[in-house]
C-alpha cells in the first residue's frame, strides 16, 4: 500500500452527507441482521442518532472525521470515507468506541481500512484513550477481516438461528 491517509475533523456540509449515508447503512445493517423490520428501520436509525449525537457535530465526546487519502507525496488529498467514534470514561480509563467507519467503494481494496484503524489508534491515544471497542455485524466479513488484521479480538458473541 502506497499513499497516506489523514483524519480531518468533519465540517457541517460533510456531516450532512455522513449522516444521510450512515443512517441508511445502519438501517440496512439492522434489517440484514434481522433486528429491525424494513418499515421501522429508518425511524429507529434516526432515534439512535438522536440519542448518540444529540448535538450532531457538536456532541461532546463524539469525534467525527473524514478520511483523506493521498496516493503519493505531493498529491492533493481526496475524501476517501469517514470515521466516527466516541470517548467515554470507563473503570479502566478512557475508552474510544468506534461507531461507524466507511471507506468509499472507489477506495476499497487499497488497504485504507487498515490504515484508518491505525490512524484511529493514534487519535484515540492523543485523546487519552487506553482502549478501543467496537461492534461489528456478523454479515460484515470485510470489516471482520480488517479488525482481526489490526489486532482486535472478539470479546462477546451474540448468535441467532431462523426457525
N, CA and C of each residue as an Amber inpcrd file, in Angstrom:
protein
   489
   0.8500000  -1.1890000   0.0000000   0.0000000   0.0000000   0.0000000
   0.8790000   1.2290000   0.0000000   0.7600000   2.0130000  -1.0160000
   1.4630000   3.2830000  -1.0110000   0.4250000   4.3680000  -0.7830000
   0.8800000   5.4970000  -0.3250000  -0.0350000   6.5970000  -0.0670000
  -0.2170000   6.8120000   1.4200000  -0.8350000   7.9250000   1.7130000
  -1.0280000   8.3340000   3.0930000  -2.4850000   8.6530000   3.3520000
  -2.9220000   8.3950000   4.5870000  -4.2460000   8.8500000   4.9640000
  -4.1080000   9.8100000   6.1280000  -5.0910000  10.6620000   6.2430000
  -5.1390000  11.6190000   7.3460000  -6.5980000  11.7430000   7.7740000
  -6.8200000  11.8190000   9.0800000  -8.1540000  12.0640000   9.6110000
  -8.3000000  13.5610000   9.8430000  -9.3160000  14.1580000   9.2210000
  -9.5660000  15.5810000   9.4070000 -10.9810000  15.7660000   9.9510000
 -11.1470000  16.6540000  10.9380000 -12.4830000  16.8640000  11.5050000
 -13.5030000  17.2290000  10.4280000 -14.7000000  16.6720000  10.5510000
 -15.7740000  16.9680000   9.5940000 -16.2300000  18.4080000   9.7370000
 -16.6140000  18.9910000   8.6100000 -17.2940000  20.2820000   8.6450000
 -18.8090000  20.0160000   8.5290000 -19.5970000  21.0580000   8.6000000
 -21.0600000  20.8950000   8.6220000 -21.5890000  20.2230000   7.3510000
 -21.0590000  20.5900000   6.2020000 -21.5320000  20.0030000   4.9430000
 -21.1630000  18.5220000   4.8760000 -19.9630000  18.1820000   5.3100000
 -19.5470000  16.7770000   5.3380000 -20.3940000  15.9890000   6.3290000
 -20.7260000  16.6050000   7.4580000 -21.5660000  15.9310000   8.4440000
 -22.9260000  15.5680000   7.8400000 -23.5160000  16.4770000   7.0880000
 -24.8270000  16.2000000   6.4790000 -24.7550000  14.9690000   5.5810000
 -23.7090000  14.8920000   4.7540000 -23.5420000  13.7260000   3.8730000
 -23.2920000  12.4640000   4.6880000 -22.4370000  12.5720000   5.7150000
 -22.1660000  11.4380000   6.5920000 -23.4560000  10.9290000   7.2250000
 -24.2470000  11.8490000   7.7960000 -25.4580000  11.4370000   8.4980000
 -26.4210000  10.7100000   7.5680000 -26.6430000  11.2440000   6.3750000
 -27.5550000  10.5960000   5.4240000 -27.0780000   9.1830000   5.0860000
 -25.7940000   9.0600000   4.7640000 -25.2390000   7.7610000   4.3690000
 -25.2190000   6.7890000   5.5530000 -24.7750000   7.2700000   6.7010000
 -24.6580000   6.4160000   7.8740000 -26.0190000   5.9270000   8.3560000
 -27.0110000   6.8070000   8.3560000 -28.3700000   6.4020000   8.7360000
 -28.8780000   5.2870000   7.8260000 -28.7300000   5.4640000   6.5240000
 -29.1940000   4.4610000   5.5640000 -28.4470000   3.1390000   5.7460000
 -27.1280000   3.2060000   5.9060000 -26.3300000   1.9890000   6.0800000
 -26.6750000   1.2770000   7.3820000 -26.8670000   2.0350000   8.4630000
 -27.1990000   1.4480000   9.7620000 -28.5610000   0.7620000   9.6950000
 -29.5390000   1.4220000   9.0970000 -30.8710000   0.8260000   8.9520000
 -30.7730000  -0.4800000   8.1540000 -30.0140000  -0.4600000   7.0610000
 -29.8480000  -1.6530000   6.2210000 -29.1650000  -2.7860000   6.9850000
 -28.1290000  -2.4540000   7.7610000 -27.4440000  -3.4820000   8.5590000
 -28.3790000  -4.1000000   9.5880000 -29.2120000  -3.2800000  10.2220000
 -30.1550000  -3.7940000  11.2230000 -31.2180000  -4.6850000  10.5650000
 -31.6150000  -4.3410000   9.3530000 -32.5710000  -5.1790000   8.6050000
 -31.9020000  -6.5110000   8.2600000 -30.6790000  -6.4600000   7.7130000
 -29.9490000  -7.6870000   7.3470000 -29.6910000  -8.5790000   8.5450000
 -29.4570000  -7.9670000   9.7140000 -29.2010000  -8.7340000  10.9310000
 -30.4910000  -9.3070000  11.5150000 -31.6420000  -8.8680000  10.9920000
 -32.9240000  -9.3660000  11.4940000 -33.3880000  -8.6710000  12.7660000
 -32.7580000  -7.5460000  13.0990000 -33.0860000  -6.8230000  14.3190000
 -34.2960000  -5.9100000  14.1370000 -34.3720000  -5.2630000  12.9790000
 -35.4620000  -4.3470000  12.6890000 -36.1400000  -4.7530000  11.3790000
 -37.4220000  -4.3700000  11.2660000 -38.1310000  -4.5850000  10.0060000
 -37.8020000  -3.4420000   9.0470000 -38.0730000  -3.6840000   7.7760000
 -37.8260000  -2.6560000   6.7660000 -38.6440000  -1.3960000   7.0420000
 -39.8470000  -1.5750000   7.5640000 -40.7280000  -0.4420000   7.8230000
 -40.2270000   0.4260000   8.9810000 -39.7400000  -0.2200000  10.0360000
 -39.3480000   0.5370000  11.2220000 -37.8990000   1.0360000  11.1830000
 -37.0670000   0.4520000  10.3430000 -35.6250000   0.7350000  10.3680000
 -35.2700000   2.2140000  10.1860000 -35.8290000   2.9330000   9.2110000
 -35.4280000   4.3380000   9.0550000 -35.6820000   5.1750000  10.3120000
 -36.8570000   5.0090000  10.9250000 -37.1840000   5.7930000  12.1210000
 -36.3140000   5.3860000  13.3080000 -36.0830000   4.0970000  13.4680000
 -35.2580000   3.6310000  14.5920000 -33.8130000   4.0830000  14.4320000
 -33.3140000   4.1230000  13.1990000 -31.9550000   4.6200000  12.9610000
 -31.8780000   6.0950000  13.3500000 -32.8920000   6.8830000  12.9750000
 -32.9170000   8.3030000  13.3420000 -32.9450000   8.4700000  14.8570000
 -33.7010000   7.6370000  15.5420000 -33.7670000   7.7000000  17.0080000
 -32.4130000   7.3680000  17.6310000 -31.7120000   6.3940000  17.0620000
 -30.3770000   6.0470000  17.5630000 -29.4170000   7.2150000  17.4010000
 -29.4570000   7.8620000  16.2400000 -28.5890000   9.0210000  16.0040000
 -28.9360000  10.1500000  16.9620000 -30.2360000  10.3910000  17.1760000
 -30.6440000  11.4630000  18.0880000 -30.1240000  11.2000000  19.4960000
 -30.0530000   9.9280000  19.8790000 -29.5390000   9.5640000  21.1950000
 -28.0120000   9.6820000  21.2590000 -27.3290000   9.1740000  20.2400000
 -25.8590000   9.1460000  20.2470000 -25.2180000  10.4800000  19.8410000
 -25.9130000  11.2480000  19.0230000 -25.3810000  12.5360000  18.5480000
 -26.4290000  13.6340000  18.7640000 -26.8300000  13.8780000  20.0320000
 -27.9110000  14.8400000  20.2770000 -27.5930000  16.2550000  19.7970000
 -26.3080000  16.6110000  19.7630000 -25.9080000  17.9310000  19.2710000
 -25.1850000  17.8060000  17.9280000 -25.4590000  16.6850000  17.2720000
 -24.8990000  16.3960000  15.9590000 -23.3860000  16.5530000  15.9710000
 -22.8220000  17.3750000  15.1340000 -21.3750000  17.5450000  15.0260000
 -20.7610000  18.1100000  16.3120000 -21.5560000  18.8030000  17.1140000
 -21.0560000  19.4300000  18.3410000 -21.3040000  18.5950000  19.5980000
 -21.6520000  17.3330000  19.4270000 -21.9040000  16.4650000  20.5760000
 -20.6040000  16.2330000  21.3490000 -20.6070000  16.5410000  22.6620000
 -19.4020000  16.2810000  23.4550000 -19.0230000  14.7940000  23.3960000
 -17.7760000  14.5160000  23.3770000 -17.2170000  13.1570000  23.3860000
 -17.3720000  12.4260000  22.0480000 -18.0180000  13.0530000  21.0540000
 -18.1550000  12.4400000  19.7280000 -17.0600000  13.0250000  18.8230000
 -16.3920000  12.1340000  18.1180000 -15.2860000  12.5320000  17.2500000
 -15.5920000  12.0340000  15.8430000 -15.8160000  12.9710000  14.9410000
 -16.2170000  12.6590000  13.5760000 -15.1800000  13.2280000  12.6160000
 -14.6270000  12.3400000  11.7940000 -13.5420000  12.7140000  10.8890000
 -13.8200000  12.2210000   9.4780000 -13.2660000  12.9540000   8.5310000
 -13.2180000  12.4850000   7.1590000 -11.8700000  11.7890000   6.9860000
 -11.8650000  10.7480000   6.1900000 -10.6280000  10.0560000   5.8310000
 -10.1530000  10.6910000   4.5360000  -8.9560000  11.2590000   4.5640000
  -8.3790000  11.8560000   3.3580000  -7.2130000  10.9930000   2.9120000
  -7.1670000  10.7250000   1.6090000  -6.1480000   9.8400000   1.0430000
  -5.3400000  10.5740000  -0.0120000  -4.0200000  10.4660000   0.1270000
  -3.0980000  10.9660000  -0.9040000  -2.3370000   9.7740000  -1.4370000
  -2.4690000   9.4890000  -2.7170000  -1.8160000   8.3310000  -3.3200000
  -0.3040000   8.4110000  -3.3070000   0.2190000   9.6220000  -3.3320000
   1.6720000   9.7980000  -3.2890000   1.9720000  11.1700000  -2.7090000
   3.2250000  11.3570000  -2.3180000   3.6420000  12.6420000  -1.7530000
   3.3770000  13.7520000  -2.7580000   2.8360000  14.8400000  -2.2820000
   2.5630000  15.9730000  -3.1530000   1.2130000  15.9180000  -3.8470000
   0.5620000  14.7650000  -3.8460000  -0.7610000  14.6500000  -4.4730000
  -1.7960000  15.2860000  -3.5530000  -2.7430000  16.0030000  -4.1280000
  -3.8150000  16.5750000  -3.3260000  -4.6410000  15.4630000  -2.7020000
  -4.9480000  15.5810000  -1.4040000  -5.7370000  14.5270000  -0.7600000
  -7.1650000  14.4890000  -1.2880000  -7.6990000  13.2660000  -1.3470000
  -9.0780000  13.0530000  -1.7700000  -9.8760000  12.5220000  -0.5910000
 -11.1350000  12.8970000  -0.5220000 -12.0220000  12.3640000   0.5060000
 -12.2800000  10.8890000   0.1920000 -11.9000000  10.0130000   1.1160000
 -11.9910000   8.5720000   0.8710000 -12.9800000   7.8560000   1.7870000
 -13.5930000   8.5840000   2.7180000 -14.5440000   7.9590000   3.6290000
 -14.6650000   8.7630000   4.8990000 -15.1990000   8.1100000   5.9410000
 -15.3680000   8.7840000   7.2280000 -15.2360000   7.7930000   8.3700000
 -15.0530000   8.3440000   9.5650000 -14.9630000   7.5330000  10.7750000
 -15.5760000   8.3300000  11.9340000 -16.2940000   7.6240000  12.8030000
 -16.9390000   8.2440000  13.9640000 -16.6820000   7.3650000  15.1720000
 -16.1540000   7.9730000  16.2220000 -16.0040000   7.2690000  17.4900000
 -16.3100000   8.2240000  18.6340000 -16.7160000   7.6420000  19.7440000
 -16.9580000   8.4010000  20.9670000 -15.9080000   8.0150000  21.9870000
 -15.6080000   8.9300000  22.8900000 -14.7000000   8.6410000  24.0000000
 -15.5000000   8.7910000  25.2820000 -15.4730000   7.7440000  26.1160000
 -16.1680000   7.7870000  27.4040000 -15.2390000   7.2990000  28.5030000
 -15.5640000   7.6900000  29.7050000 -14.7880000   7.2750000  30.8690000
 -15.3230000   5.9290000  31.3400000 -14.4290000   4.9480000  31.4540000
 -14.7770000   3.6090000  31.9480000 -13.9570000   3.3390000  33.1970000
 -14.1820000   2.1970000  33.8410000 -13.4570000   1.8950000  35.0730000
 -11.9510000   1.7940000  34.8550000 -11.5140000   1.3280000  33.6830000
 -10.0730000   1.2020000  33.4030000  -9.4800000   2.4790000  32.8120000
 -10.2860000   3.4880000  32.5930000  -9.8200000   4.7290000  31.9840000
 -10.6790000   5.0810000  30.7780000 -10.2280000   6.0270000  29.9880000
 -10.9860000   6.4580000  28.8150000 -10.9860000   5.3670000  27.7490000
 -12.1630000   5.1590000  27.1610000 -12.2940000   4.1790000  26.0850000
 -12.9000000   4.8480000  24.8670000 -12.2880000   4.6040000  23.7280000
 -12.8690000   5.0130000  22.4530000 -13.7780000   3.8800000  21.9970000
 -14.9320000   4.2150000  21.4510000 -15.8190000   3.1990000  20.8870000
 -16.1260000   3.6050000  19.4560000 -15.7310000   2.7480000  18.5240000
 -15.9370000   3.0010000  17.0980000 -17.4020000   2.7510000  16.7610000
 -18.0770000   3.7830000  16.2890000 -19.4890000   3.6710000  15.9460000
 -19.7140000   3.5030000  14.4490000 -18.8480000   4.0910000  13.6420000
 -19.0220000   3.9510000  12.1970000 -17.7030000   4.2350000  11.4870000
 -17.4520000   3.4560000  10.4760000 -16.2990000   3.6720000   9.6050000
 -16.7310000   3.2560000   8.2090000 -16.3730000   4.0610000   7.2360000
 -16.6870000   3.7230000   5.8470000 -15.5580000   4.2100000   4.9530000
 -15.0260000   3.2920000   4.1710000 -14.1100000   3.6440000   3.0940000
 -14.9500000   3.5290000   1.8200000 -15.0380000   4.6220000   1.0730000
 -15.8700000   4.6430000  -0.1250000 -15.4540000   3.5350000  -1.0980000
 -16.4310000   3.0410000  -1.8580000 -16.2080000   1.9240000  -2.7810000
 -15.0020000   2.1400000  -3.6950000 -14.8390000   3.3590000  -4.2150000
 -13.7580000   3.6140000  -5.1670000 -12.3690000   3.5260000  -4.5250000
 -12.3190000   3.4630000  -3.1980000 -11.0400000   3.3540000  -2.4900000
 -10.8580000   1.9820000  -1.8380000 -11.8230000   1.0860000  -2.0390000
 -11.7530000  -0.2520000  -1.4440000 -10.5880000  -1.0370000  -2.0420000
 -10.0490000  -1.9440000  -1.2590000  -9.0080000  -2.8410000  -1.7460000
  -7.6230000  -2.2220000  -1.8200000  -7.4350000  -1.0500000  -1.2140000
  -6.1320000  -0.3780000  -1.2450000  -5.4840000  -0.3470000   0.1370000
  -6.0880000  -1.0230000   1.1100000  -5.5270000  -1.0340000   2.4570000
  -5.9230000   0.1540000   3.3050000  -6.8830000   0.9700000   2.8280000
  -7.2730000   2.1520000   3.5830000  -7.9820000   1.8090000   4.8920000
  -8.6960000   0.6870000   4.9410000  -9.3400000   0.2830000   6.1870000
  -8.3080000   0.0460000   7.2710000  -7.2540000  -0.6690000   6.9280000
  -6.1750000  -0.9540000   7.8750000  -5.4840000   0.3350000   8.2960000
  -5.1660000   1.1980000   7.3360000  -4.5140000   2.4670000   7.6600000
  -5.4040000   3.3500000   8.5270000  -6.7040000   3.3330000   8.2580000
  -7.6310000   4.1400000   9.0450000  -7.7170000   3.6270000  10.4810000
  -7.7080000   2.3150000  10.6490000  -7.7370000   1.7690000  12.0120000
  -6.4770000   2.1500000  12.7710000  -5.3430000   2.1850000  12.1030000
  -4.0980000   2.6230000  12.7490000  -4.1740000   4.1130000  13.1030000
  -4.7560000   4.9160000  12.2080000  -4.9330000   6.3420000  12.4870000
  -5.9010000   6.5440000  13.6540000  -6.9280000   5.7040000  13.7380000
  -7.8650000   5.7470000  14.8650000  -7.1100000   5.5130000  16.1710000
  -6.2290000   4.5230000  16.1900000  -5.4470000   4.2420000  17.3950000
  -4.6330000   5.4610000  17.8130000  -3.9820000   6.0880000  16.8570000
  -3.1720000   7.2730000  17.1700000  -4.0360000   8.4010000  17.7210000
  -5.1710000   8.6390000  17.0850000  -6.0620000   9.7240000  17.5030000
  -6.6470000   9.4250000  18.8900000  -7.0500000   8.1860000  19.1210000
  -7.6140000   7.8080000  20.4200000  -6.5710000   7.9740000  21.5350000
  -5.3270000   7.5720000  21.2590000  -4.2460000   7.7610000  22.2430000
  -4.0680000   9.2420000  22.5690000  -4.0700000  10.0960000  21.5280000
  -3.9120000  11.5390000  21.7360000  -5.0130000  12.0900000  22.6380000
  -6.2020000  11.4890000  22.5420000  -7.3500000  11.9330000  23.3380000
  -7.3920000  11.2550000  24.7090000  -6.3770000  10.4630000  25.0210000
  -6.2610000   9.8610000  26.3450000  -6.8860000   8.4880000  26.4960000
  -7.3550000   7.8900000  25.4020000  -7.9820000   6.5700000  25.4930000
  -6.9390000   5.4820000  25.7470000  -7.3260000   4.5040000  26.5400000
  -6.4520000   3.3590000  26.8230000  -6.9610000   2.0900000  26.1410000
  -8.1280000   2.1830000  25.4900000  -8.7320000   1.0240000  24.8430000
  -9.6800000   1.5030000  23.7480000  -9.8520000   0.6560000  22.7410000
 -10.8410000   0.9140000  21.6890000 -11.7730000  -0.2830000  21.6210000
 -13.0570000  -0.0190000  21.6640000 -14.0680000  -1.0570000  21.4910000
 -14.8350000  -0.8090000  20.2060000 -15.5260000  -1.8290000  19.7420000
 -16.3620000  -1.6790000  18.5510000 -17.3700000  -2.8150000  18.4940000
 -18.3730000  -2.6350000  17.6700000 -19.3590000  -3.6710000  17.3650000
 -19.2740000  -3.9030000  15.8670000 -19.4000000  -5.1560000  15.4590000
 -19.4300000  -5.4450000  14.0260000 -20.5620000  -6.4330000  13.7680000
 -21.3220000  -6.1840000  12.7120000 -22.3860000  -7.1050000  12.3350000
 -21.7670000  -8.3780000  11.7800000 -22.3400000  -9.5180000  12.1310000
 -21.8080000 -10.8070000  11.7110000 -21.7090000 -10.9750000  10.2050000
 -22.5760000 -10.2990000   9.4480000 -22.5520000 -10.4410000   7.9850000
 -21.4780000  -9.5650000   7.3360000 -20.7810000  -8.7580000   8.1080000
 -19.7960000  -7.8320000   7.5490000 -18.4010000  -8.4630000   7.5620000
 -18.1900000  -9.3910000   6.6520000 -16.9260000 -10.1370000   6.5840000
 -15.7240000  -9.2330000   6.3160000 -15.9070000  -8.2340000   5.4760000
 -14.7980000  -7.3280000   5.1590000 -14.3140000  -6.6090000   6.4160000
 -15.2520000  -6.0880000   7.2080000 -14.8730000  -5.3890000   8.4410000
 -14.2380000  -6.3580000   9.4320000 -14.8030000  -7.5470000   9.5680000
 -14.2270000  -8.5500000  10.4750000 -12.7680000  -8.8190000  10.1170000
 -12.4890000  -8.9280000   8.8340000 -11.1270000  -9.1810000   8.3730000
 -10.1860000  -8.0410000   8.7870000 -10.6280000  -6.8050000   8.5490000
  -9.7880000  -5.6450000   8.8830000  -9.5510000  -5.5770000  10.3860000
 -10.5960000  -5.8010000  11.1770000 -10.4470000  -5.7080000  12.6330000
  -9.5020000  -6.7870000  13.1590000  -9.6540000  -7.9980000  12.6650000
  -8.7350000  -9.0690000  13.1010000  -7.3010000  -8.7460000  12.6880000
  -7.1430000  -8.2730000  11.4640000  -5.8170000  -7.9530000  10.9250000
  -5.1260000  -6.8600000  11.7460000  -5.9130000  -5.9610000  12.3360000
  -5.3280000  -4.8560000  13.0930000  -5.3020000  -5.1190000  14.5980000
  -5.5150000  -6.3910000  15.0000000  -5.2880000  -6.7710000  16.3900000
  -6.4870000  -6.8030000  17.3120000  -7.6850000  -6.6460000  16.7830000
  -8.8740000  -6.7150000  17.6330000  -9.2250000  -8.1660000  17.8980000
  -9.7330000  -8.4160000  19.0940000 -10.1480000  -9.7690000  19.4570000
 -11.6220000  -9.7480000  19.8350000 -12.2590000 -10.8660000  19.6470000
 -13.6770000 -10.9890000  19.9880000 -13.8140000 -11.0100000  21.5010000
 -14.7210000 -10.1760000  22.0190000 -14.9660000 -10.1330000  23.4570000
 -16.3560000 -10.6310000  23.8190000 -17.2450000 -10.7440000  22.8200000
 -18.6190000 -11.1490000  23.0890000 -19.2080000 -11.6010000  21.7560000
 -19.9870000 -12.6460000  21.7670000 -20.6320000 -13.0980000  20.5310000
 -22.1080000 -13.3040000  20.8150000 -22.9410000 -12.7320000  19.9670000
 -24.3780000 -12.9430000  20.0330000 -24.7730000 -13.6970000  18.7770000
 -25.5560000 -14.7590000  18.9230000 -25.9250000 -15.5760000  17.7710000
 -27.4340000 -15.7750000  17.7200000 -27.9310000 -16.1350000  16.5300000
 -29.3500000 -16.4620000  16.3860000 -29.4900000 -17.4880000  15.2690000
 -30.6550000 -18.1050000  15.2200000 -30.9700000 -19.0830000  14.1850000
 -32.4210000 -18.8800000  13.7810000 -32.6510000 -18.8120000  12.4820000
 -34.0170000 -18.6940000  11.9850000 -34.7160000 -20.0310000  12.0930000
 -35.9560000 -20.0220000  12.5190000 -36.7640000 -21.2590000  12.6250000
 -37.8210000 -21.3220000  11.5600000
